[in-house]
């Protein structure tokens, strides 16, 4: 006979150890889940640490002080301009929709966007559709370099002032091309007039910005703004501030330099054949340029976010920005239109020598007054 092994199971002992066995299984599962959770959470922490700067940059680029803020500011600028024009010219301005006509701009935008887009037969269709968008983008991108405060800005580049002028140089080219591709003599004349304004006023404008860059020792708009923490550059360069302001008015095409869109002479200049959404983009680009130059004047000559006591830096900038914008609007509602030859004569005979004179004055002051920049706290 074979020898068998009798297996006996202690049921009572097994039942007594069952809770410990279940506890062990649960603990093992818990530790497994906890390990997986820690691993996934580590990935989230790593990704957040890697992406937080990019997320914050995207927030500022899109929300504030980015695209959304600029677009709403343009809407405000349109309303503000209309109301100021109304007061200066002894009329009410928009008042039908919203409190003080505040919703009139939205109604106009809906009306313009809803209009039918009519492309002339002689127009070059693909350029007709592309150029208004290019114009608006070229004007909006320089807002990324505006230092609303030391914390609220999108990009601080060492050559942001040069890049700003580079983008603005695209504007007259787009205006001239828009006049040419529309297939109308009125638009072509308006395009040449816009280019004439730019060529006449661009050199005084750029030379007027050389003085602040020299005193700050930087081509960064942020650096120039920060260099005025002790003294605004308008105190040292008042002539450059005036020439920059007048040149900016000419480049923007505002009265009295509004010959490129003279409605009493050439219908609406280079924008005559644009309709619907395309006209809306060119219209907004005009006010965006006005706002951009207002912000540049504040950053280059009025101390940026410095100077006014008991006011946060960003409100400091906004207050001065609104004052300069108000001056732009007052000029556009108070003067008569100049001829094209008068524009060129005025810019090259008066603005150019004056801007050069103030830059030379700044150069002599830096060279022959030892430690002037350090003493005033305006650069190294």
PyMOL commands that set and color helices and strands:
alter all, ss='L'
color gray80, all
select helices_A, chain A and resi 11-62+67-88+99-101+104-114+125-145+160-181+185-216+221-226+233-236+238-252+259-261+263-266+269-271+276-301+313-332+340-368+372-376
alter helices_A, ss='H'
color red, helices_A
deselect
rebuild
show_as cartoon
